[in-house]
Amino acid sequence: CKRRCKALMNLMELFHGISGVLWKAKVSQQKSEALELPWLEGLCSEGESSRTVLGTYAFHIVAATMNRADVSESHLTMALEVFQWWLQDALSQTLSDSEAESREDEELN
């Protein structure tokens, strides 16, 4: 159990780091600085499908972390930040899709 807990906390740290970089790149919209990392450029260029996969994994890792009774305060804080970032990403995508559908409906009428 200790090895699994340690692996989960390591995954939480990894997803916190990746999510933080992605979120900062999205918020800043200054891709020249943010895209100096090849892996980040790949994630950003692949668009919605790669973000959807990462978001799904992030939510699962957050849920698993928050279900642990022995989670440290720092890991709990990381989990909540990751949850906030990916929830905002999902909500903004949903709103964008809704606005696009509304425009299409207006054009058809």
C-alpha positions in Angstrom: 0.0 0.0 0.0 2.9 2.4 0.7 4.3 1.9 -2.8 0.9 2.6 -4.4 0.3 5.7 -2.2 3.8 7.0 -3.1 3.1 6.3 -6.8 -0.2 8.2 -6.6 1.4 11.2 -4.9 4.1 11.2 -7.5 1.4 11.2 -10.2 -0.3 14.0 -8.5 2.9 16.0 -8.5 3.5 15.3 -12.2 -0.1 16.2 -13.2 0.1 19.4 -11.1 3.3 20.4 -12.9 1.9 19.6 -16.4 -1.4 21.2 -15.7 0.2 24.3 -14.3 2.3 24.8 -17.4 -0.7 24.2 -19.7 -2.9 26.5 -17.7 -0.2 29.3 -17.7 0.2 28.9 -21.5 -3.5 29.1 -22.0 -4.0 32.1 -19.8 -1.0 34.1 -21.1 -1.8 33.3 -24.8 1.8 34.2 -25.4 2.8 31.0 -27.1 6.3 32.3 -28.1 7.6 31.8 -24.5 5.3 28.9 -23.5 6.0 26.8 -26.5 9.7 26.5 -26.0 9.0 23.1 -24.5 8.6 20.5 -27.3 6.1 18.4 -25.3 4.0 21.5 -24.6 4.0 22.5 -28.3 2.8 19.0 -29.2 -0.1 19.1 -26.6 -1.2 22.6 -27.8 -1.0 21.8 -31.5 -3.0 18.6 -31.1 -5.8 20.7 -29.6 -8.9 19.5 -27.9 -8.4 15.7 -28.1 -5.1 15.8 -26.2 -6.5 18.1 -23.6 -9.6 15.9 -23.2 -7.4 12.9 -22.5 -5.2 14.8 -20.0 -8.2 16.3 -18.3 -9.8 12.8 -17.9 -6.6 11.4 -16.3 -6.3 14.5 -14.1 -9.8 14.2 -12.7 -9.2 10.5 -11.9 -5.9 11.3 -10.2 -7.5 14.1 -8.2 -10.4 11.8 -7.1 -7.9 9.0 -6.1 -5.8 11.5 -4.2 -8.7 13.1 -2.4 -10.1 9.7 -1.4 -6.9 8.9 0.6 -7.2 9.5 4.3 -3.5 10.0 4.7 -3.0 12.6 2.0 -0.8 15.5 3.0 -1.9 19.1 2.9 0.4 20.0 0.1 -0.9 17.1 -2.1 -4.5 18.1 -1.2 -3.7 21.7 -2.3 -2.2 20.4 -5.6 -5.2 18.2 -6.2 -7.6 21.1 -5.7 -5.6 23.3 -8.0 -5.5 20.6 -10.7 -9.3 20.2 -10.3 -9.8 23.9 -10.6 -7.7 24.2 -13.8 -9.3 21.3 -15.6 -12.8 22.2 -14.5 -12.3 25.8 -15.9 -10.9 24.3 -19.1 -13.9 22.0 -19.5 -16.4 24.8 -18.7 -14.8 27.2 -21.1 -14.8 24.6 -23.9 -18.5 23.9 -23.2 -19.4 27.6 -23.3 -17.4 28.0 -26.6 -19.3 25.0 -28.1 -22.6 26.5 -27.0 -21.8 29.9 -28.5 -20.8 28.3 -31.8 -24.0 26.2 -31.9 -26.1 29.4 -31.2 -24.4 31.2 -34.0 -25.0 28.3 -36.4 -28.7 28.3 -35.4 -29.0 32.0 -36.0 -27.4 31.7 -39.4 -29.8 28.9 -40.4 -32.9 31.0 -39.3 
